[in-house]
Amino acid sequence: MTSLEALLKEGTKVLEEKKIQEARLDAWLLLEYVTGVSRALYFADPKKAVEEEKAEEYRKLIVLRAGHIPLQHITHQAYFMGFEFYVDENVLVPRQDTETLVEKALEILENQEKPRILDMCTGSGCILLSLLAMKEGASGTGADISPLALKVAKQNAKGLNVADRAEFVESDLFLSPFFAETTGKALPVYDILISNPPYIRSAVIEDLMEEVKGHDPRIALDGHEDGLYFYRRIVSEGSAYVKENGWMLFEIGYDQGEDVSKLLEKAGFRQVQVIQDLAGLDRVVIGQKPHR
Ligand code: GLN
């Protein structure tokens, strides 16, 4: 029989050899995933024996991770704002950096009762759904071009127990009939429009790490030639769906603060502000829609 300790060491070594960034942490998380032994319990008895069947399963998952498959694609779990989300190859794996965006939204919504939230390019739904889970009475819409992503988002809405306050729309940005003014139906309007759109410049996608370029959906990453394509379209076409004095909030790449601020300012948004993430990098831009 192999011990927890021996498996952890063995797995860490395999991952290190394949240059996996957080080798020991990932070996640990896979060990926890397979055996159910938390890191706290591990320290109580690192010599505890692991059944051979479990040890073999662990070794298989280590081989997958050594092939640079993201940990979250192996376990189908991702943690965001303290909630667990189901993820697969149809959605961008939720990033901790994006919590900065959600925290800013919570601040803006603090004194609002029953706010309505529009999440463009919702993917796994992690932004919209964590907001709904943390803000009682809030409701909203998640839009995405990918029906497979929306399937994941709907599953997560159930998982977080907010399915009754979330609706999902398949739409190429604002092109679906849902966003159109049709007979007897006004445009849907929201207190905030929030989005983490694809923003990587097409030419540099190849430079990203294998876990990202090889496994996150390309349509969730590619912001076209200058990386700003989706900001441009969301600012110009999306403004109609934001209430007066409502806000637009974007996640951005570290070098896009100025460009996205300018887009919002040119469209007449006020109080435009760039906010940094925990690493001190520009990560979020917000602006308030003026009243007429
Ligand atoms: N932050 C992601 C990355 O590191 C990109 C996400 C996006 O394009 N919205 O690759």
Boltz pocket constraint, residues with backbone or C-beta under 6 A from the ligand:
constraints:
  - pocket:
      binder: B
      contacts: [[A, 92], [A, 95], [A, 196], [A, 197], [A, 198], [A, 199], [A, 200], [A, 208], [A, 212], [A, 220], [A, 221], [A, 222]]
      max_distance: 6.0
